[in-house]
Amino acid sequence: MDLPESLPAQLYLLTYNPDKGRMDGAARSGHLGPALRAAALLELRRRGRIGDDGGKVVVTGRASRPGGGAFDDPILARVLGQIEESARQRSWSHWIGQDNRRTTRCARDYLEAGRWLRVERDRVLGVFPRTTVTVRDRRVVRALINDVRRALRGPTPTDRLDVRARELAALGALAQIRVLASGRELREHKGRVESLMESIAPAGPALRKVVREQQAQAAAAGG
């Protein structure tokens, strides 16, 4: 099985725990949705569809390569469509913080349709709905996870990393995907995480802002 091309789809696959044979809790957490949105913005910028103007996301109206105007991943089409339909230019953090639950579901459905994921739906005791998600090729996903772990933990300087590995490591760290690194490991590599985050600016700092806002809201609600 080959990996999907889009950055959001690969990021979603990083939430799979190959040792436990199931998706990690990050797939259900509030931080995955914003990270998927940030990944979509990075992908759209790479394809020449959006740019930055003083901290605002702007539509460029061009594709950077043949085929760049068509999207196989519906997340890219959805995010770009929302930006194009907006009455005014908005910040990166605004777009990252929007539509998170729907974005996460969209990523799962896309990967299921492409046969990268197997999604089984049933009911516990015949009443309560339950969804079980697993990957079809653990070997390929494990290799992706290991590549991103190496990018996140070193020793290769961040500016010498493969672009895709650097983006996934930054997004995965900011989304706190535990398959990639525990909280303790993220603290141990704090300087590297900061470097990775800045390497995907303005999406990286904007994602961190959204995650921190979510954490503050959760703390307020719980306390």
C-alpha positions as CSV (number, residue, x, y, z in Angstrom):
1,M,0.0,0.0,0.0
2,D,1.3,3.4,-0.9
3,L,0.7,6.4,1.4
4,P,-1.8,9.0,0.4
5,E,-0.2,12.1,-1.1
6,S,-1.9,14.8,0.9
7,L,-0.4,16.1,4.2
8,P,-3.7,15.9,6.2
9,A,-4.3,12.3,5.3
10,Q,-0.7,11.3,6.3
11,L,-1.1,13.2,9.5
12,Y,-4.3,11.3,10.4
13,L,-2.5,8.0,9.8
14,L,0.1,9.0,12.5
15,T,-2.6,8.6,15.1
16,Y,-2.6,4.9,14.6
17,N,-0.8,2.8,17.3
18,P,0.8,-0.2,15.5
19,D,1.6,-1.9,18.8
20,K,-1.9,-1.7,20.1
21,G,-3.6,-2.2,16.7
22,R,-5.9,0.7,17.1
23,M,-6.1,4.5,16.6
24,D,-4.5,6.5,19.4
25,G,-6.6,8.8,21.6
26,A,-5.4,11.8,19.6
27,A,-7.8,10.8,16.8
28,R,-10.6,11.7,19.2
29,S,-9.0,14.6,20.9
30,G,-9.7,18.2,20.2
31,H,-6.2,18.9,18.9
32,L,-6.3,16.7,15.8
33,G,-8.9,18.7,14.0
34,P,-6.9,22.0,14.2
35,A,-3.7,20.1,13.1
36,L,-5.5,18.7,10.1
37,R,-6.6,22.2,9.2
38,A,-3.1,23.5,9.5
39,A,-1.9,20.6,7.4
40,A,-4.4,21.5,4.7
41,L,-3.2,25.1,4.7
42,L,0.4,24.0,4.3
43,E,-0.6,21.8,1.4
44,L,-2.6,24.5,-0.2
45,R,0.3,26.9,0.1
46,R,2.7,24.4,-1.4
47,R,0.3,24.0,-4.4
48,G,0.2,27.7,-4.9
49,R,-3.4,28.1,-4.0
50,I,-3.0,30.3,-1.0
51,G,-0.4,32.7,0.5
52,D,0.2,35.0,3.4
53,D,-0.5,38.8,3.5
54,G,0.4,40.4,6.8
55,G,-0.7,37.4,8.8
56,K,-3.9,36.8,6.7
57,V,-4.6,33.9,4.5
58,V,-5.1,35.0,0.9
59,V,-6.2,33.1,-2.2
60,T,-3.6,33.3,-5.0
61,G,-5.8,31.8,-7.7
62,R,-3.2,29.7,-9.3
63,A,-1.8,26.1,-9.2
64,S,1.9,25.6,-8.7
65,R,2.1,22.4,-10.8
66,P,0.1,20.5,-13.4
67,G,-2.9,18.9,-11.7
68,G,-2.5,21.2,-8.7
69,G,-5.9,22.7,-9.2
70,A,-7.7,19.4,-8.6
71,F,-7.9,17.8,-5.2
72,D,-8.2,14.1,-4.4
73,D,-8.4,14.9,-0.7
74,P,-11.8,16.6,0.1
75,I,-10.2,18.4,3.1
76,L,-8.2,20.5,0.7
77,A,-11.2,21.4,-1.4
78,R,-13.3,22.1,1.7
79,V,-10.7,24.4,3.4
80,L,-10.0,26.3,0.1
81,G,-13.7,26.7,-0.6
82,Q,-14.3,28.2,2.8
83,I,-11.4,30.7,2.3
84,E,-12.7,31.6,-1.1
85,E,-16.2,32.2,0.1
86,S,-15.2,34.3,3.1
87,A,-16.3,37.9,2.9
88,R,-12.9,39.1,4.1
89,Q,-9.4,37.9,4.7
90,R,-8.8,36.1,8.0
91,S,-5.9,35.0,10.1
92,W,-4.3,31.6,9.9
93,S,-5.5,30.8,13.4
94,H,-9.0,31.6,12.4
95,W,-9.0,29.0,9.6
96,I,-7.2,26.4,11.8
97,G,-9.8,26.8,14.5
98,Q,-12.8,26.3,12.3
99,D,-14.9,23.2,11.5
100,N,-12.6,20.8,13.5
101,R,-14.9,17.9,14.2
102,R,-16.1,17.8,10.6
103,T,-12.6,18.0,9.3
104,T,-11.5,15.0,11.4
105,R,-14.5,13.0,10.1
106,C,-13.7,14.0,6.6
107,A,-10.1,12.7,6.9
108,R,-11.3,9.4,8.2
109,D,-13.9,9.0,5.5
110,Y,-11.4,9.9,2.8
111,L,-8.9,7.3,4.1
112,E,-11.7,4.7,4.3
113,A,-12.8,5.3,0.8
114,G,-9.3,5.0,-0.5
115,R,-8.9,1.7,1.4
116,W,-6.1,3.0,3.7
117,L,-8.4,2.5,6.7
118,R,-10.9,-0.1,7.7
119,V,-13.9,1.3,9.6
120,E,-16.3,-1.1,11.3
121,R,-19.5,0.2,12.7
122,D,-21.7,-1.8,15.1
123,R,-23.7,-1.3,18.3
124,V,-22.8,-2.3,21.8
125,L,-25.6,-4.3,23.4
126,G,-27.5,-3.6,20.2
127,V,-28.0,0.0,21.3
128,F,-24.9,2.2,21.6
129,P,-23.1,3.0,18.3
130,R,-19.4,2.0,18.2
131,T,-16.9,2.7,15.5
132,T,-13.6,0.7,15.2
133,V,-10.9,2.1,13.0
134,T,-7.8,0.2,11.9
135,V,-5.2,0.6,9.1
136,R,-5.0,-2.0,6.3
137,D,-1.2,-2.0,6.0
138,R,0.5,-1.7,9.4
139,R,4.0,-2.0,7.9
140,V,3.7,1.1,5.8
141,V,2.1,3.2,8.6
142,R,4.7,2.0,11.1
143,A,7.5,3.1,8.7
144,L,5.9,6.5,8.4
145,I,5.6,6.8,12.2
146,N,9.3,5.9,12.6
147,D,10.4,8.4,10.0
148,V,8.4,11.2,11.8
149,R,9.7,10.1,15.2
150,R,13.3,10.4,14.0
151,A,12.5,13.9,12.6
152,L,11.0,14.9,15.9
153,R,13.7,13.6,18.2
154,G,16.8,14.3,16.1
155,P,19.8,14.2,15.5
156,T,19.5,15.7,12.0
157,P,19.2,19.5,12.1
158,T,15.6,20.6,11.4
159,D,16.6,22.7,8.4
160,R,18.1,19.6,6.8
161,L,15.1,17.4,7.2
162,D,12.9,16.2,4.3
163,V,10.1,18.8,4.0
164,R,7.3,16.4,4.5
165,A,8.9,14.8,7.6
166,R,9.5,18.2,9.1
167,E,5.9,19.3,8.5
168,L,4.5,16.1,10.0
169,A,6.8,16.2,13.0
170,A,5.9,19.8,13.7
171,L,2.1,19.2,13.3
172,G,2.3,15.9,15.3
173,A,4.1,17.5,18.2
174,L,1.7,20.5,18.4
175,A,-1.3,18.2,18.2
176,Q,0.3,16.1,21.0
177,I,0.0,12.8,19.1
178,R,1.3,10.3,21.7
179,V,2.3,7.7,19.2
180,L,5.1,10.1,18.1
181,A,6.2,11.3,21.6
182,S,5.0,11.3,25.1
183,G,4.5,14.5,27.1
184,R,7.8,14.0,28.8
185,E,9.6,13.4,25.5
186,L,8.1,16.6,24.1
187,R,9.4,18.5,27.1
188,E,12.8,17.0,26.6
189,H,12.9,18.1,23.0
190,K,11.2,21.5,23.6
191,G,13.9,23.4,21.7
192,R,13.6,21.1,18.7
193,V,9.8,21.4,18.7
194,E,10.1,25.2,18.7
195,S,12.4,25.0,15.7
196,L,10.1,22.6,13.9
197,M,7.1,24.9,14.6
198,E,8.8,28.0,13.3
199,S,9.9,26.1,10.2
200,I,6.2,25.8,9.2
201,A,5.3,29.4,10.0
202,P,2.8,31.0,9.9
203,A,0.8,27.8,10.2
204,G,2.9,26.4,13.1
205,P,2.6,29.3,15.5
206,A,-1.1,29.7,14.6
207,L,-1.8,26.0,15.4
208,R,-0.1,26.4,18.8
209,K,-2.3,29.4,19.5
210,V,-5.4,27.4,18.7
211,V,-4.3,24.4,20.8
212,R,-3.5,26.6,23.8
213,E,-6.9,28.3,23.5
214,Q,-8.6,24.9,23.5
215,Q,-6.7,23.9,26.5
216,A,-7.7,27.0,28.4
217,Q,-11.3,26.5,27.5
218,A,-11.2,22.9,28.6
219,A,-9.6,23.9,31.9
220,A,-12.2,26.6,32.5
221,A,-15.0,24.2,31.8
222,G,-13.6,21.6,34.1
223,G,-12.7,23.9,36.9
